[in-house]
Structures are given as structure tokens and as C-alpha cells.
Amino acid sequence: MLPCQALLPAVVFALAALQALASDTFIAAVYEHAVILPHPTEEPPSPSEALALMNKNMDVLEGATKEAAQQGAHIIVTPEVGIYGWRFTRESIYPYLEDIPDPVVDWIPCTDPSRFGPAPVQERLSCMARNNSIYVVANIGDKKPCDSSDPSCPRDGRYQYNTNVVFDTQGKLVARYHKYNLFRSETQFDYPKEPEAVTFETPFGKFGIFTCFDILFYEPAVVLVSKMQVDTVLFPTAWMNVLPFLTAIEFHSAWAMGMGVNLLSANTHNTSMAMTGSGLFTPEGPATYHYDSATEEGRLLLAELSAHPRLSPTYPPAVNWSLYATSSKKFPGENDTFSGAVRKDIFIFSELKHEDGNYTVCQGDLCCHLVYQMSNKSKDEVYVLGAFDGLHGSLIKYHWQICTLLKCPSANLSTCGQPVETAQTKFEMFSLSGTFGTSYVFPEVLYSGVQLAPGEFKVLRDGRLKSKQGTSKPLVTATLFGRLYEKDQPHPLR
């Protein structure tokens, strides 16, 4: 028998090896929460009334956290505005806000709740994490006093920020992120002076975090992935679905694939606001997702993910998104084009008049190429190939390049580009490509009933989005969604 001194190094090595093996994957959870909303009012509630509402929502989130932990989850992400909802003015949201310190202070609110003043929400979230030995990600409001020496200080003497927080398995505050790209209706919050690239390390990978509208912009979204090299992005959101390209599940899944990272997307659930669609998305496609526009129920999702997706043998190779399209001559065939609007964006469309064909449509610097074959075209259904190259948005303008195979709502071509959720036509094959001027392109395939198509399409290294063996369900849209960040206009409100 070996002496204890000799056994010790062997035991340490074995434990280290087991820990390294365990950290190759982790179990992630997201919870889509049907938020209990405050009564709409311009008058601020009392602090006790505000806390009472937040505790009702945290009761639900705590139940989801316990269930996730019991199923082995290492981390759970909850939605944007998941604790207090919306319908606020700058004044009426104030009682819901807490002073959230910088995580460098090394603070566990569960065991030291009054260190930075009253913080009942942070205390409860911290205890939620500590009592269940799970990382908890939540969205709350931060308040910071300022004075007249600060030229940007608001008249009420404080900054108010839409804020994400992360507590580790001991309940320690390990991350705080102030949302940088506010949506136009978020007038109750202030813009941070500078964008934040917030990351933190765990035993199961390097994580980054941002919020909702941030995902469409270079800062912080691209910075976290391309410069900070995070493995996984945490994404609380209150996403209002907008067909045909910006439903939550299709764009968030496409973003994870285009950026080559895991995305843990937790959406608010509210059918009257078209909010639904959460998922655990990977570079290979969705691990699991949920979309429900019919009921008002929340949903917990769990999946095992790679902790370091870039090291995975199945990690997708780098894609040159314009290689095939720029090296190919324009495809022959009928190519009559017409203009149509997707919301306020004017696309160039060409109707797919036959059950198979080759088409090219161009706008600006973008030419989109499509080869396709339908398998059971419904006589009353019309599909088009569309191209858009330009600025999108009314107030905040950002540059899109989009190639899309799209179903129209009716045989009337003037309806092409309007929202469609159902279809009857399947495709034997399709191959979509474009002369993109960016390396940031996100591949989307959406089936009838707002369903994804995991494993049924592939992206070739030359930039073609191709079906593998036909579509198993009727197709609503297949899209390559590109972002030219360098052509975005300056933010008008920041």
C-alpha cells in the first residue's frame, strides 16, 4: 500500500482530470417568463408596493431556478424586464431601482444585504443562486446619483440604467452590464456614456452578456465575440417578433450560428406584445427552443452545451460569405423584378414562376442568387427572391444586406414582404447566396408555424445556404441576413 504522501498527488491529478472533463460541457437553462405587470400609472408607487410586485415575479423565477437546479443546470438566464415589467415613465420606475455596485467589490448580498444600502432584489437573487448552487442571470434597474458638475447629469440628479446582473453559485455578484443600445420606447432609462464589454470566467467557459436590442450592433455584441473571444453570450430580452426576418427564434439562432458562439436567449412572454421565443442556440443550430403565441404560460428550457464551442470537432468552418456569388455569372432564367416593402424597407423582388429555376436579383452592391426546386407547390402560393441593401430603421438607422427566399401572403404581388406564418409548399432543394460586403452574415430558415429547421440546412464555406435533403415542412422563408456595421449612421440620441 502506498503511503498517504504518495497518494495525494495522484488524487489531486485525478480530481483535476475529472474537473477538466466535466467542464467540456455544461447544462444551461433559460426561462421564458409571463411577467406580472404593474398597473399603468404616471405616479410612482411606494417602495413597498414596488417590492411587492417584484417579489411576485421573483416567486415565479425562484420556482424556475429550483427546477433548473434540480435538473442539473449550472446557469439560468431570465428575461429582460422579467422582475417588474414595463409601462413606466422615468419617475414611476424609480422605486423599482437599486444601487448596483461594481462587481469588483466582492459582494454576496445574501449574506451581507445592507452593505450598500437597501437591496432586497439583489439579496433575493443572490440567495436564489446560493441556495440552489447555480449561476443566476437577471435584469433589473440600476440607479446612480450625479451632480451639476457632470454636464450630462439628468435634471433629477440621477442616472437610471437598464441593467443585467449575474450571481455565481455562492451568491456573489460577478457581473453587471448597463444596456448600451436602448430601444426607442425606453425613455425611463439613460444611455451609458461608454459601451461596456462585460465578461466573466466560469469552470465551464468564458461568458459575455448584453441585452435585447444590443444584439444588432457592433458594440457590444461583435466586440464580445470577435475581440473578447467569449464562448457563450447571456441574453435577457423582451423581443417583439417581427416577421419575416426578426422573429426571436430565427434571428437569435441565426446570430449564434453566424457568430460561432452559444447564445442563451431568455425572452419575456406576452402575446399581446408579440413577445415569445426563447432558446439555447449553438454554432451548429438550436439545442432547444420555444415559441408560443397562443397561451400566456412561461416555459423552462434546458440543454447540454459545449463549454468551449470553438474547440469542438463539429465547430463550423470559417465562411467566405461572398465567394460563390461573386465568382458566379448571373444565373439565366426569367428575371422580371418589382419593388415591394418589408415594413418600410424597399426590396427588389422577382417572382418564382416555376417549380424549379435559377434567379438573380440585385439592389445596390448586393446581388442575390437562388437555385431551387419545389416539391409540391400549392397553386395559390407565391414565392419571391428578394434583395435589400441599405439603411433600416426610422430613428436609429443601421445597414442591412439581405438575400431572401420568401413566401408572399397572397397571389397579389403587392403583398410580398408582409408577415406570413403558415405555408403549404415544400422544397426539394434550395441554394441561396449573395455578394455580401461583410463577414457578419446570419443564416435563417423558418418553416410554417414559426418553426426552425435544425439539421436540415447547411452553410458551405463559399457562402451558400443550402437545404440538405429537402424541407420536411412547408417553407416560409430562407434568408441570409447581413450587417454592415461600418455603414451605420451615428446614434441620434446618445
C-alpha positions, 0 to 999 in steps of 0.5 A, spaced: 500 500 500 502 506 498 503 511 503 498 517 504 504 522 501 504 518 495 497 518 494 495 525 494 498 527 488 495 522 484 488 524 487 489 531 486 491 529 478 485 525 478 480 530 481 483 535 476 482 530 470 475 529 472 474 537 473 477 538 466 472 533 463 466 535 466 467 542 464 467 540 456 460 541 457 455 544 461 447 544 462 444 551 461 437 553 462 433 559 460 426 561 462 421 564 458 417 568 463 409 571 463 411 577 467 406 580 472 405 587 470 404 593 474 398 597 473 399 603 468 400 609 472 404 616 471 405 616 479 410 612 482 408 607 487 411 606 494 417 602 495 413 597 498 408 596 493 414 596 488 417 590 492 411 587 492 410 586 485 417 584 484 417 579 489 411 576 485 415 575 479 421 573 483 416 567 486 415 565 479 423 565 477 425 562 484 420 556 482 424 556 475 431 556 478 429 550 483 427 546 477 433 548 473 437 546 479 434 540 480 435 538 473 442 539 473 443 546 470 449 550 472 446 557 469 439 560 468 438 566 464 431 570 465 428 575 461 429 582 460 424 586 464 422 579 467 422 582 475 417 588 474 415 589 467 414 595 463 409 601 462 413 606 466 415 613 465 422 615 468 419 617 475 414 611 476 420 606 475 424 609 480 422 605 486 423 599 482 431 601 482 437 599 486 444 601 487 448 596 483 455 596 485 461 594 481 462 587 481 469 588 483 467 589 490 466 582 492 459 582 494 454 576 496 448 580 498 445 574 501 449 574 506 451 581 507 444 585 504 445 592 507 452 593 505 450 598 500 444 600 502 437 597 501 437 591 496 432 586 497 432 584 489 439 583 489 439 579 496 433 575 493 437 573 487 443 572 490 440 567 495 436 564 489 443 562 486 446 560 493 441 556 495 440 552 489 448 552 487 447 555 480 449 561 476 443 566 476 442 571 470 437 577 471 435 584 469 433 589 473 434 597 474 440 600 476 440 607 479 446 612 480 446 619 483 450 625 479 451 632 480 451 639 476 458 638 475 457 632 470 454 636 464 450 630 462 447 629 469 439 628 468 435 634 471 433 629 477 440 628 479 440 621 477 442 616 472 437 610 471 440 604 467 437 598 464 441 593 467 443 585 467 446 582 473 449 575 474 450 571 481 455 565 481 453 559 485 455 562 492 451 568 491 456 573 489 455 578 484 460 577 478 457 581 473 453 587 471 452 590 464 448 597 463 444 596 456 448 600 451 443 600 445 436 602 448 430 601 444 426 607 442 420 606 447 425 606 453 425 613 455 425 611 463 432 609 462 439 613 460 444 611 455 451 609 458 456 614 456 461 608 454 459 601 451 461 596 456 464 589 454 462 585 460 465 578 461 466 573 466 470 566 467 466 560 469 469 552 470 465 551 464 467 557 459 468 564 458 461 568 458 459 575 455 452 578 456 448 584 453 441 585 452 435 585 447 436 590 442 444 590 443 444 584 439 444 588 432 450 592 433 457 592 433 458 594 440 457 590 444 455 584 441 461 583 435 466 586 440 464 580 445 465 575 440 470 577 435 475 581 440 473 578 447 473 571 444 467 569 449 464 562 448 457 563 450 453 570 450 447 571 456 441 574 453 435 577 457 430 580 452 423 582 451 423 581 443 417 583 439 417 578 433 417 581 427 416 577 421 419 575 416 426 576 418 426 578 426 422 573 429 426 571 436 427 564 434 430 565 427 434 571 428 437 569 435 439 562 432 441 565 426 446 570 430 449 564 434 450 560 428 453 566 424 457 568 430 460 561 432 458 562 439 452 559 444 447 564 445 442 563 451 436 567 449 431 568 455 425 572 452 419 575 456 412 572 454 406 576 452 402 575 446 399 581 446 406 584 445 408 579 440 413 577 445 415 569 445 421 565 443 426 563 447 432 558 446 439 555 447 442 556 440 449 553 438 454 554 432 451 548 429 443 550 430 438 550 436 439 545 442 432 547 444 427 552 443 420 555 444 415 559 441 408 560 443 403 565 441 397 562 443 397 561 451 400 566 456 404 560 460 412 561 461 416 555 459 423 552 462 428 550 457 434 546 458 440 543 454 447 540 454 452 545 451 459 545 449 463 549 454 468 551 449 464 551 442 470 553 438 474 547 440 469 542 438 470 537 432 463 539 429 465 547 430 463 550 423 468 552 418 470 559 417 465 562 411 467 566 405 460 569 405 461 572 398 465 567 394 460 563 390 456 569 388 461 573 386 465 568 382 458 566 379 455 569 372 448 571 373 444 565 373 439 565 366 432 564 367 426 569 367 428 575 371 422 580 371 423 584 378 418 589 382 419 593 388 415 591 394 416 593 402 418 589 408 415 594 413 418 600 410 424 597 407 424 597 399 426 590 396 427 588 389 423 582 388 422 577 382 417 572 382 418 564 382 414 562 376 416 555 376 417 549 380 424 549 379 429 555 376 435 559 377 434 567 379 438 573 380 436 579 383 440 585 385 439 592 389 445 596 390 452 592 391 448 586 393 446 581 388 442 575 390 442 568 387 437 562 388 437 555 385 431 551 387 426 546 386 419 545 389 416 539 391 409 540 391 407 547 390 400 549 392 397 553 386 395 559 390 402 560 393 407 565 391 414 565 392 419 571 391 427 572 391 428 578 394 434 583 395 435 589 400 441 593 401 441 599 405 439 603 411 433 600 416 430 603 421 426 610 422 430 613 428 436 609 429 438 607 422 443 601 421 445 597 414 442 591 412 444 586 406 439 581 405 438 575 400 431 572 401 427 566 399 420 568 401 413 566 401 408 572 399 401 572 403 397 572 397 397 571 389 397 579 389 404 581 388 403 587 392 403 583 398 410 580 398 414 582 404 408 582 409 408 577 415 406 570 413 406 564 418 403 558 415 405 555 408 403 549 404 409 548 399 415 544 400 422 544 397 426 539 394 432 543 394 434 550 395 441 554 394 441 561 396 447 566 396 449 573 395 455 578 394 455 580 401 460 586 403 461 583 410 463 577 414 457 578 419 452 574 415 446 570 419 443 564 416 435 563 417 430 558 415 423 558 418 418 553 416 410 554 417 408 555 424 414 559 426 418 553 426 426 552 425 429 547 421 435 544 425 439 539 421 436 540 415 440 546 412 447 547 411 452 553 410 458 551 405 464 555 406 463 559 399 457 562 402 451 558 400 445 556 404 443 550 402 437 545 404 440 538 405 435 533 403 429 537 402 424 541 407 420 536 411 415 542 412 412 547 408 417 553 407 416 560 409 422 563 408 430 562 407 434 568 408 441 570 409 441 576 413 447 581 413 450 587 417 454 592 415 456 595 421 461 600 418 455 603 414 451 605 420 449 612 421 451 615 428 446 614 434 441 620 434 440 620 441 446 618 445 
